[in-house]
Every structure is written in structure tokens, then in C-alpha cells.
Amino acid sequence: MVDMVFIPERLKEIREERNLSKAAAARMLNLSKMGYLRYETAARTPSWQTIVFMAQKLGVSPEYLTGASEVPEPAEYL
């Protein structure tokens, strides 16, 4: 995971595409609303483990949330 940087705009984009409120997204990710907002506004950077967890819960790839991929759908691993 060299130079992977979390892109908060993508988190917001996915939340809006899923028609989730900030509070609903926070609940889905087991975060407080304020904790979630810190990630979405780039006030805080999540760890790689948190990025993977968020990606799994939101149905996207961690690579999409970090800008390593332009495709939101997770890759299928065998």
C-alpha cells in the first residue's frame, strides 16, 4: 500500500449515491456521526484497516476510496 491516500470526496460520493444521510452512514460504519464527519471532511485520516472496513460496508473497493482505482466496484478475488 505505497502512497495510498484516503479521498474523503469519494466517501461522500458513495454515501450520496446510496441515499444515506450522514447519520445513517455513521451507524452503518459503527461510528458516531461526528467521527464519520471527520473522515468525510478530511479532518481525520482513517487507518488502512478502517478504509477496508468502510469499503466492505459500502460495497466498494478500498482502492477506490484511496484513488488507486477509478472503478468503485470491488475486484473479485479468487
N, C-alpha and C positions, 0 to 999 in steps of 0.2 A: 504494500500500500504506500507507494512512494508518492509524495506530494499530492495526496488526495485531500481536497479541501471541501468541507461541507458547504453546500449552496442553499442558504435559507429560502431564497426565492422559489426554489423547486419544492420545498416543503409546503410553502403557502399555495403554490400552483396545484399540487396534488390534493391538498385539503379542499380547495375551492372546486376542483373537478369532481370530487366525491360529495360535494354539497354538505360538507361538515362545518359546523361552527367551530370556533377556536376551542370552546369548552368541550365539545364532543370529541374533537381531535385529541385534546389533552386526556380525556377519560380513556379513549382507545389506546393511548400510549402509556397509561398508568402514570401520568404526570399531573401536577397541579396546573391550573390554567396559566399561572404566572410562569411556571417552569417551561411550559410549552411556548409561551410567548417569547421567552428569552432565546429559544432556538430559532423561532420564526423571524425574529428581528435582528438576529446575529449578535445579541448581547452576550450569548454564551455559545461555545462550540462543543457539540457532542463528541464523546469518545467514539472510536470505531465500533465498539460493541453496541453502543446506543444507536448509531447510524444503521447498523444491521438490523437491530430490533425494530426501529421505526420503519425501515424498508419492508420487513416481513409483515408488520401490522397493516401497512398502507398498500401492500401488493405491488411494490415497485422494487427495482434493484438498488442495492447500496451504491453501485457505480453511478446510477442516475442521480442520486442525491449528492454525490461528490463531483459530478461533472465529468467522470471518466467515460460516460456513455450518454448519448443523446436519446436513447431508447428507454422509456420508463419501465417497460415490461421486464420482469426478471428473466435471466437466462435459465434455460433448463439444464440442470446438471445431472449427469448420469452417475 
